Amino acid sequence: MSAAEFGRSVGLRDNGCFIALVEAGHTSAVQCSNPRTGRAQYRLGDGDISSFHQRFVTLPTLSEETGYHRNTLKKLLEASQVARFTPDGQDYGPIYLREEATRALGQRGKR
């Protein structure tokens, strides 16, 4: 699956947020050439996807796991002072460290 497609599937729809996360080395992907366009792109295999989900959550993935609406989750995370994942001030969009988010939610979203 392309990195852009995977990013959209987990709710990271902003231009390049997921690609920037990959390029910064925070999640794994393989760089290859797009067979149709010849342009370089990142692709994720099953292991890359699993690793992402072990380390990170987004509001849509948390909603799927817990059954809570994403607006409820956002308020719960804010109330627990769980901040977005922003190492060195770099914003990658609405993505959270799984450990922090699940701890704040009382382990309800643990995979």
N, C-alpha and C positions, 0 to 999 in steps of 0.2 A: 504494500500500500504506500502511496506517496506520502511524504511528510505533510504536505499541505492538506491532503485529503484526511489524514489522521487527525491533524490539528482541528479541522472543522468538525470531525466526528465527536470530539471531546469538548467542543464549545469554544475553541480558540480560533475565532473567526477574524480577528484583527490582522491586518496586513503583516505577514511575516513573523508574528509572535512565536509560533511553534518552530519555524525555521531558525529564528534567533536563538531559541532554547537549545536546539541541536548544535548550531554552530558554536555556541559557548561551551559545549561539552557537558551540559546538564542531563541530557538524555541521548541514547545511542540511535544511530541510523547509518545506513550505508550510502555513500555518494556514488551515483552511477549516471549514465547518460540516458536521457529520455529517448526511447526507440523511435518515436514519431518526429520529435523536433531536434534531437541531437544535443539539446541543452543539458547541462549538469543539473541533477536533482537529487534529493535525499529520499530514500525508501526505507520503510520499517518492516522488519520481519516479525514473526510471532514473539521471538525473544525480546526484541526491542520494545514491542507493545507491552509485553508483560512487565518488563523492567520499569517502563514509564508508570504503569498503574501501581506498581509496588512502591514507588517513591512519591508520586504526585496524585492529586485529585483536582477536579474542576467541579464547578457547581452542577453541571449536568451529570457527571459521573457519580457524584455524591447523591444526587437526587435519585438516580437509578438504584443505587445501593441501599439507600435508607428509606425511600418512599416519601421523604419530605420534599415539598416544593422548593425550587431553588431560591426563591425570595426568602423563605423561612430559613433555609440554610445560611444564606448570606447574613441575615440578622443574627443568627446563633453564633456564627464565626466572628462577626464584629463584636458581639457582646462578650465573647471569650477572648477578645483581642488577638485573634489569629489573623495575621497579615498575609497578604499575597507573597508569593515567592519572588523576592527582589534582591538577589545577591549583588552587592556593590552598587545598589541603587538602580540596577537594570530592571525595568518592568517588562515582564513577559506575558502580561495579560492576567486574567482571572484564574490563576493557578496557585495551588496551595500544597505545602508538604503534607503528605498523607498522615504522617505521625502526629503532627500538630492538629490537623483538622479532626481526626478520629478521636484524639484525646479530648478535644473540646466538646465533641458530641457524645462523650461517654462510651466510646468504642462502638457505637451503633453502625458506623460505616466501614468497619474493618473487613478487609477481604480475606 
